[in-house]
């Protein structure tokens, strides 16, 4: 009897798992189409065997673009109930993944609550948790301590872990010599960099990568290869530090695949809009089609309070050029921990970007709602318009607040409405304006 540890291994053995069946249905694909993509690492199904309530999703450039939401408590904002409320609101709004970035207190209960109750993919960054878990300063931690936290998160049911495996001692010299404007802006990457600088030792996530692969294989945890050197401003985009790390991530991707471990590769960051498509193609080449997971990219540095918009612009370009997974950005980015309304705005912006990209890529069924919306607008069918809308409540509120005199128009055009005029003209009716 064939047995398997991971979704990749199952696909390589020709075993159709329940998760593969469900993803194929959601993506309007035949199982026979999906299986080779999972086997090749071009699609990942993040589904830890201990995450019993998961509603599995596929992540890959040829599938619908998926959205991740970052949440979690911090020293300044430590209300677990509020974070859980944000989680469920995000899931209800269509988020496919939740990353628990908690950096304060006992993180175990909240993480286990997520994997017990949340159907979305759950991700974490174990290096954040290391200092908190052991309650010791960073420079006193040993390499084994970091690996043990990875194992703890895997046991708790986390579906994917961000590990900054691609920076090494060489990176320390690159950062010192290349004079980046923003150095390292990745929180996890900065912690690994600081630990290497203080201890003189190699990056434990790189040095003990094989041990990490064994843990991930045991629980079917997907590795999200973190981009410690992602650009934190436009000036640092596509520099030697970013590209050199990406080359290393390509090598680590191949090593993971050899152990049947699924991989997502993380990407930029802040980036001028004209560099985004090229970066997506470079990643696809170096990492041989492994799904690309991008933060934004943010296409300008000067929009605090509106970075959900700058990220949506970059995200639409990135996903249309091959990115598979968008990490949402909220209006609070660079400013504060997002509140419930920030989370909502960030998700909506990311959903618009993902949907626009899916239409451009020709994803099956992507334009169906847009076509229904067009017909509903022509027919002044407001109820169907609400059903098609990404955010129906906001649309309803705007119309109700500025209600027109007649239902077959809006308060901007009134009887000058082009649709109204054309409907009447084509029906041979008199067009009354005054």
Buried (B, 14 or more C-beta within 10 A) or exposed (E): EEEBBBBBBBBBEEBBBEBBEBBBEBBEBEBEEBBEBBBBBBBBBBBBBBBEEBBBBBBBBBBBBBBBBBBBBBEEBBEBEBBBBBBBBBBEBBBBBBBBBBBBBEBBEBBBBBBEEBBBBBBBBBBBBBBBBBEEEBEEBEBEBBBBBBBBBBBBBBBBBBBBBBBBEEBBEBBEEBEBEBBBBBBBBBBBBEBBBEBEEBBBBBBBBEBBBEBBBBBBBBBBBBBBBBBBBBEBBBBEBBEBBBEBBBBBBBBBBEBBBBBBBBBBBBBBBEBBBEBBEBBBEBBBBBBBBBBBBBBBBEBEEBBBBBBBBBBBBBBBBBBBBBBBBBBBBBEEBBBEEBBBBBBBBBBBBBBBBBBBBEBEEBBEBEEBBEEBBEEBBBEBBBEBBBBEEEBBEEBEEEEBEEEBBBEEEBBEBEBBBEBBEEEEEEEEEE
